[in-house]
Amino acid sequence: MRSDEVSNEVRERELAALRSAAVEALQQGDVVRAEQIYSRLLSVAPEHAEALQFVAARHFERGDPMRAVAMLLMASQARPDDPTILHQLGAAQSAAGDWRGSVDNLKKCLSLAPHLFLARLRLGMALEQLDDRHGALVAYFSAVNLAQASKRWMSDDSTPPGLRQLVRHAIGFIDKERSGLFHAVLEPLRQRYGWSELKRVEECLAIYLGEQSPSLPDPRQAPKFLYFPGVPSQPYYARERFPWQVELEAHTAMIREELRAVLSGPKQLESFLLTDSPQDSADLLRSSGPGNAAWDAYFFYRHGERYGAHAETCPRTMALLDALPLVRVREHSPEALFSVLRPGSHILPHRGVTNTRLVTHLPLIVPTDCALRVGGDIHEWKEGRCVTFDDTFEHEAWNHSGETRVVLIVDAWNPDLSEAERAAVTDLVAAIGDFNRECELPTPKG
């Protein structure tokens, strides 16, 4: 063995022994001795990342963030992709007043470990110091949501004492800035229509932001996302409220003809649930017969996205849909599809996201023993006759027959919203989606 190899082996044994002694000291609660041993280790190996992190933390605790930053910069050079080092470095830079450096390193940390909500909280603080209020809002909001998803920061009891003041500040900042963000979206519409025309929208936004509790007139109703107050609450709506349904019903035979071509051709259907999770499917779908339950779909629009290939396959149906007054909200609506419920399938009780829009079914193929229940009231589909309901009421559907049931589903505005209110909801929901995407949070759809 060459002398340099022997020297390296001796050095590694020495480093291992020092590290083991430092860890033992920590296990015994002797932090001072652990720091002394780690410092000796650094005299042998100045680039040792673990020792640098520990000694830097001790300097930070003693109120010397500059020395901590210097050591952590060395540690990050040794381990450039270690999110714990980058997080610690960002925190030390904040304490030293280097807000820009803190932002850079905390962002690097979160690109490697996006689940670190404490790093997001510190990023929000640094961005706020740099007067990037929107960036701070996004960081604070995502931090609090991630923490609360883990049952942290729900109250003082679930927040470490050293973080309570900062968490309270972040929540107050979120409340003020998020309200301002969404009220700014509505301002052009206030100028156009007047404040009085948007009074119910203001109340809707206050409920969404948690500034006001909803007063639901019917206990069976519970929107998952956005409740619009002041409109009549009812499971089903009279057909006369939707004059366009006459034209839709008149084309039932044509739509059914294109549907049959789809069903008889190559497989083009997909699961309505869009999930590979057996648990997710079991929560919403159950078999009432010997076969497996299946709820399939042939989308013309899904969350506002147009299915061009399906438009070419069913051109007359798509032309008819495009002439209807469907809800059109970017990345949200319209929703239009053939809903295919296989024999023995039961769609279990569930609720929709908002009462600003209603769901219409045009029944195309309806065997016996198939029905819809909304708010406890059962409706039996009749081919060629539309039924419209508010899906924020608990609803379910079943096909207990031995044949496939198909309805055309479209969504349309709740007729009790004014033109100004529809415009406001359109802009508001799009803005909420944009903000949630920035915060890496989902916006409820469907």
Salt bridges, closest charged atoms under 4 A:
ASP4 OD2 - ARG2 NH2 3.11
GLU5 OE2 - ARG2 NH1 3.81
GLU9 OE2 - ARG13 NH1 2.83
GLU12 OE2 - ARG11 NH1 3.67
GLU35 OE1 - ARG58 NE 3.07
GLU35 OE2 - ARG62 NH2 2.66
GLU47 OE2 - ARG11 NH2 3.48
GLU50 OE1 - ARG19 NE 2.71
GLU61 OE1 - ARG58 NH1 3.11
ASP82 OD2 - ARG79 NH1 3.60
GLU128 OE1 - HIS169 NE2 2.76
ASP156 OD2 - ARG168 NH2 2.88
GLU177 OE2 - ARG133 NH2 2.86
GLU187 OE1 - ARG190 NH1 2.69
GLU202 OE1 - HIS183 ND1 3.26
GLU202 OE2 - ARG190 NE 2.68
ASP218 OD2 - ARG220 NH2 2.80
GLU247 OE2 - HIS251 ND1 3.82
GLU249 OE1 - ARG239 NH2 2.40
GLU257 OE1 - ARG316 NH2 3.57
GLU258 OE2 - ARG316 NE 3.41
ASP296 OD2 - ARG342 NE 3.40
ASP322 OD2 - ARG306 NH1 2.80
GLU331 OE1 - ARG437 NH1 2.65
GLU335 OE2 - ARG302 NH1 2.65
GLU335 OE1 - HIS303 ND1 3.54
ASP369 OD1 - HIS400 ND1 3.99
ASP377 OD2 - ARG220 NH1 3.84
GLU383 OE1 - ARG256 NH2 3.37
ASP391 OD1 - ARG357 NH1 2.88
GLU396 OE1 - HIS346 NE2 2.71
GLU396 OE2 - ARG373 NH1 2.58
ASP411 OD2 - ARG357 NE 3.92
ASP416 OD1 - ARG241 NH2 2.87
GLU419 OE2 - ARG192 NH2 3.95
GLU421 OE2 - ARG200 NE 2.77
ASP434 OD1 - ARG330 NH1 2.86
ASP434 OD1 - ARG437 NH2 2.61
GLU438 OE1 - HIS134 NE2 2.84
GLU440 OE1 - ARG120 NH2 3.37
